Amino acid sequence: MMFEQLGLIGCGMMGGSFALALKRAGLVKRVVGYSKSPSTTERARQMGVIDVEAPSALLAVSGADLVLLAVPVSATEATFKAIRHLVRGDVLIMDVGSTKREVIDAARRVLKDQVGVFVPTHPIAGKEVAGVEHADADLYKGRQVILTPIERTLTAQLEKAHKVWAALGCHVKQMSPEAHDAAYAAVSHLPHLVAFALMNGIQSQQQAADFLSLAGPGFRDFTRIAASDPLVWRDILMSNREELLAQSRLFQRALHALETAINADNPDALEALIDQASSARAHWRMTAIKPQG
């Protein structure tokens, strides 16, 4: 499988890593890239992430048989509108968004009869840092990639999407957009929300600097994701708000149960709740492919 041209829209860390991985695997002849910021596109070309700078998203798609949208979820609809006039029936379009239903709704509205060429995709990979300078050809290796096709997704495009991610060393899974958004509200979006809230709670205190100076590896590991890109995570949390708020209510209930045991001076109840969590985490660690942020 060889692609003539990747049209890369969004030459940041995620998109740049995909381009580098494709190049290293010998799966693409040419990468044409576009970013909203010309300095980003220029940097991507200097780094060898892309071969040609496109002056617009539309021109990045011109002549491409593979297109990757590596833009914030909130920019997806505008991006589809910018490229729709050059979307051919034999192109494969994918995204890297952490939520799927809102992205799919945008694709339906804009691409209309051509929506079948779009395979909604979520690579479970990333870093807390943004920018093309952090692009890494190994970013996706060994990671899970979730494909969430709809009823109109073309079989040929879905098969191509499976093959390209598998060729990059990914574990490819397929699920419905609804199941995806419910699952990732629990295991990704809520943990980010909690990490943001924890850091803000500490920062709201006068002694915040003193407290943080005493923090150790456990705090570092727990709060790692709080350093994530604010714009990206604002979009993700807003776009999956219903599922996220449902998970947040369940979390608050679980937190309240722990507080109740402490408040009631009931160490046995507290230990049972901690044991329940500890056992679940140990079991997950044994069965997971690789812990992923």
C-alpha positions as CSV (number, residue, x, y, z in Angstrom):
1,M,0.0,0.0,0.0
2,M,1.5,3.3,-1.1
3,F,-0.1,6.7,-1.1
4,E,0.9,9.3,-3.7
5,Q,0.2,12.3,-1.6
6,L,-0.8,13.0,2.0
7,G,-2.7,16.2,2.4
8,L,-1.9,17.2,6.0
9,I,-4.2,19.9,7.5
10,G,-2.7,20.9,10.8
11,C,1.1,20.4,11.0
12,G,1.3,20.2,14.8
13,M,2.5,17.4,17.0
14,M,-0.2,14.9,16.1
15,G,-0.3,15.6,12.4
16,G,3.4,15.9,12.1
17,S,4.0,12.6,13.9
18,F,1.6,10.8,11.4
19,A,3.5,12.3,8.5
20,L,6.9,11.2,9.9
21,A,5.6,7.7,10.6
22,L,4.2,7.4,7.1
23,K,7.4,8.5,5.6
24,R,9.6,6.2,7.6
25,A,7.3,3.3,6.8
26,G,7.6,4.1,3.1
27,L,3.9,4.5,2.7
28,V,3.8,8.0,1.1
29,K,5.6,9.7,-1.8
30,R,4.9,13.3,-0.9
31,V,3.4,15.3,2.0
32,V,1.7,18.6,1.3
33,G,0.9,20.5,4.5
34,Y,-1.2,23.4,5.6
35,S,-1.5,25.1,9.0
36,K,-3.4,28.2,10.1
37,S,0.0,29.6,11.2
38,P,2.4,30.0,8.3
39,S,5.3,29.8,10.7
40,T,4.2,26.3,11.7
41,T,4.0,25.2,8.1
42,E,7.4,26.6,7.4
43,R,8.9,24.9,10.5
44,A,7.3,21.6,9.4
45,R,9.0,21.9,6.0
46,Q,12.3,22.7,7.6
47,M,12.0,19.6,9.8
48,G,11.2,17.4,6.8
49,V,7.7,16.6,8.2
50,I,6.1,18.0,5.0
51,D,7.6,18.3,1.5
52,V,5.5,21.2,0.2
53,E,3.8,24.1,2.0
54,A,0.2,24.7,0.8
55,P,-1.2,28.2,1.1
56,S,-4.7,26.8,2.0
57,A,-6.4,23.7,3.3
58,L,-8.0,23.3,-0.1
59,L,-4.7,23.2,-1.9
60,A,-3.3,20.7,0.6
61,V,-6.1,18.4,-0.5
62,S,-5.6,19.0,-4.2
63,G,-4.1,15.8,-5.7
64,A,-4.1,14.0,-2.4
65,D,-5.3,10.4,-2.1
66,L,-4.9,10.5,1.7
67,V,-6.0,13.4,3.9
68,L,-5.5,13.8,7.6
69,L,-7.3,16.5,9.6
70,A,-5.2,17.2,12.7
71,V,-7.0,20.3,13.9
72,P,-8.9,21.0,17.1
73,V,-12.4,19.4,17.2
74,S,-14.0,22.8,17.1
75,A,-12.2,23.6,13.8
76,T,-13.4,20.4,12.0
77,E,-16.5,21.8,10.4
78,A,-14.7,24.9,9.0
79,T,-12.0,22.6,7.7
80,F,-14.5,20.3,5.9
81,K,-16.1,23.4,4.4
82,A,-12.7,24.6,3.2
83,I,-11.8,21.4,1.4
84,R,-15.2,20.0,0.2
85,H,-14.9,21.2,-3.4
86,L,-11.8,19.0,-4.0
87,V,-13.0,15.9,-2.1
88,R,-13.0,13.0,-4.7
89,G,-14.7,9.7,-4.3
90,D,-11.4,7.7,-4.1
91,V,-9.7,9.8,-1.4
92,L,-9.4,8.6,2.2
93,I,-10.0,11.3,4.8
94,M,-9.3,10.7,8.5
95,D,-9.2,12.9,11.6
96,V,-7.4,12.5,15.0
97,G,-10.1,14.0,17.2
98,S,-10.7,12.7,20.8
99,T,-14.5,13.0,20.4
100,K,-16.4,11.5,17.4
101,R,-20.1,12.4,17.4
102,E,-19.6,16.1,16.9
103,V,-17.0,15.5,14.2
104,I,-19.3,13.1,12.4
105,D,-22.2,15.5,12.6
106,A,-20.0,18.1,10.9
107,A,-18.9,15.7,8.2
108,R,-22.5,14.8,7.4
109,R,-23.6,18.4,7.2
110,V,-20.7,19.5,5.0
111,L,-19.6,16.5,2.9
112,K,-23.2,15.3,2.3
113,D,-23.1,12.6,-0.4
114,Q,-19.3,12.4,-0.1
115,V,-19.3,11.6,3.6
116,G,-18.5,7.9,2.9
117,V,-14.8,8.8,2.2
118,F,-14.4,10.0,5.8
119,V,-13.3,7.4,8.4
120,P,-13.5,9.0,11.9
121,T,-10.4,8.1,13.8
122,H,-9.0,8.5,17.3
123,P,-5.4,7.5,17.9
124,I,-4.9,7.0,21.6
125,A,-1.6,8.8,21.8
126,G,-0.3,12.2,22.5
127,K,1.9,14.3,24.7
128,E,1.3,17.2,27.0
129,V,3.3,19.4,24.7
130,A,2.0,20.9,21.5
131,G,3.7,22.0,18.3
132,V,5.4,20.4,15.3
133,E,8.8,20.5,17.1
134,H,7.5,17.7,19.2
135,A,6.5,15.5,16.2
136,D,7.7,12.0,16.7
137,A,7.7,9.1,14.2
138,D,7.2,6.7,17.1
139,L,4.3,8.5,18.7
140,Y,1.7,6.0,17.4
141,K,3.8,2.8,17.5
142,G,2.1,0.2,19.8
143,R,-0.8,2.4,20.5
144,Q,-4.5,1.8,20.1
145,V,-6.3,3.5,17.2
146,I,-10.1,3.6,17.3
147,L,-12.1,3.8,14.0
148,T,-15.7,4.8,14.4
149,P,-17.3,4.3,10.9
150,I,-21.0,5.3,10.2
151,E,-23.5,3.4,8.0
152,R,-22.4,5.4,5.0
153,T,-18.6,4.9,5.4
154,L,-17.3,3.2,2.3
155,T,-15.9,-0.3,2.9
156,A,-12.8,0.4,0.7
157,Q,-11.9,3.5,2.7
158,L,-12.5,1.7,6.0
159,E,-10.2,-1.1,4.9
160,K,-7.5,1.4,3.9
161,A,-7.7,3.1,7.2
162,H,-7.3,-0.2,9.0
163,K,-4.2,-1.1,6.9
164,V,-2.5,2.3,7.2
165,W,-2.6,2.4,11.0
166,A,-1.7,-1.3,11.3
167,A,1.3,-0.6,9.0
168,L,2.4,2.1,11.5
169,G,2.4,-0.6,14.3
170,C,-0.9,0.4,15.9
171,H,-3.6,-1.9,17.5
172,V,-6.7,-1.0,15.4
173,K,-10.1,-1.3,17.0
174,Q,-13.5,-0.4,15.6
175,M,-16.6,0.8,17.6
176,S,-19.6,3.0,17.2
177,P,-19.2,6.8,17.7
178,E,-21.6,6.6,20.6
179,A,-19.8,3.8,22.4
180,H,-16.5,5.6,21.8
181,D,-17.6,8.9,23.3
182,A,-19.1,7.2,26.3
183,A,-15.9,5.2,27.0
184,Y,-13.5,8.1,26.5
185,A,-15.6,10.4,28.7
186,A,-14.8,7.9,31.5
187,V,-11.1,7.0,30.8
188,S,-9.7,10.2,29.3
189,H,-11.9,13.3,29.5
190,L,-13.0,12.9,33.2
191,P,-9.3,12.3,34.3
192,H,-8.3,15.5,32.5
193,L,-11.2,17.4,34.2
194,V,-10.2,16.0,37.6
195,A,-6.5,16.9,37.1
196,F,-7.4,20.4,36.0
197,A,-9.6,20.8,39.1
198,L,-7.0,19.5,41.4
199,M,-4.3,21.9,40.2
200,N,-6.7,24.8,40.4
201,G,-7.8,23.8,43.9
202,I,-4.2,23.8,45.1
203,Q,-3.4,27.1,43.3
204,S,-6.4,28.8,45.0
205,Q,-4.6,28.5,48.3
206,Q,-2.1,30.9,49.8
207,Q,0.4,28.2,50.5
208,A,0.2,26.7,47.0
209,A,3.9,27.3,46.2
210,D,5.0,25.7,49.5
211,F,2.7,22.7,49.0
212,L,3.9,22.1,45.4
213,S,7.6,22.3,46.4
214,L,7.0,19.2,48.6
215,A,5.2,17.2,46.0
216,G,6.7,13.8,44.9
217,P,6.4,11.3,42.1
218,G,2.8,10.3,42.9
219,F,1.7,13.9,42.5
220,R,3.8,14.3,39.3
221,D,2.2,11.1,37.8
222,F,-1.3,12.0,38.8
223,T,-1.2,15.6,37.5
224,R,0.8,15.0,34.3
225,I,-2.2,15.5,32.1
226,A,-3.1,18.8,33.7
227,A,-0.2,20.3,31.6
228,S,-2.2,19.6,28.4
229,D,-3.0,22.1,25.8
230,P,-5.8,24.4,27.0
231,L,-7.4,25.1,23.6
232,V,-7.4,21.4,22.6
233,W,-8.9,20.3,25.9
234,R,-11.5,23.1,26.0
235,D,-12.8,21.8,22.7
236,I,-12.7,18.1,23.7
237,L,-14.5,18.7,27.0
238,M,-17.2,20.9,25.4
239,S,-17.8,18.6,22.5
240,N,-18.4,15.6,24.7
241,R,-20.1,17.5,27.5
242,E,-23.2,15.2,28.0
243,E,-21.1,12.1,28.5
244,L,-18.5,13.9,30.5
245,L,-21.0,15.5,32.9
246,A,-22.6,12.0,33.4
247,Q,-19.2,10.6,34.3
248,S,-18.5,13.6,36.6
249,R,-21.6,12.9,38.6
250,L,-20.6,9.3,39.1
251,F,-17.1,10.5,40.2
252,Q,-18.6,12.9,42.7
253,R,-20.8,10.1,44.1
254,A,-17.7,7.9,44.5
255,L,-15.7,10.8,46.1
256,H,-18.6,11.4,48.4
257,A,-18.6,7.8,49.5
258,L,-15.0,8.1,50.5
259,E,-15.6,11.4,52.4
260,T,-18.6,9.8,54.2
261,A,-16.4,6.9,55.5
262,I,-13.8,9.4,56.7
263,N,-16.4,11.7,58.2
264,A,-18.1,8.8,60.0
265,D,-14.7,7.7,61.5
266,N,-15.2,4.3,59.8
267,P,-11.8,2.9,58.8
268,D,-13.2,-0.4,57.7
269,A,-15.6,1.2,55.2
270,L,-12.7,3.4,53.9
271,E,-10.4,0.4,53.5
272,A,-13.0,-1.5,51.6
273,L,-13.5,1.4,49.2
274,I,-9.7,1.8,48.7
275,D,-9.3,-2.0,48.2
276,Q,-12.1,-1.9,45.6
277,A,-10.2,0.8,43.6
278,S,-6.7,-0.8,44.2
279,S,-7.9,-4.2,42.9
280,A,-9.6,-2.7,39.8
281,R,-6.4,-0.7,39.0
282,A,-4.2,-3.8,39.5
283,H,-6.4,-5.9,37.2
284,W,-6.4,-3.2,34.5
285,R,-2.7,-2.9,34.7
286,M,-2.3,-6.6,34.1
287,T,-4.7,-6.6,31.1
288,A,-3.9,-3.3,29.3
289,I,-1.8,-3.2,26.2
290,K,0.0,-0.2,27.6
291,P,-1.2,2.5,30.0
292,Q,-2.1,5.5,27.8
293,G,-2.8,9.1,28.7
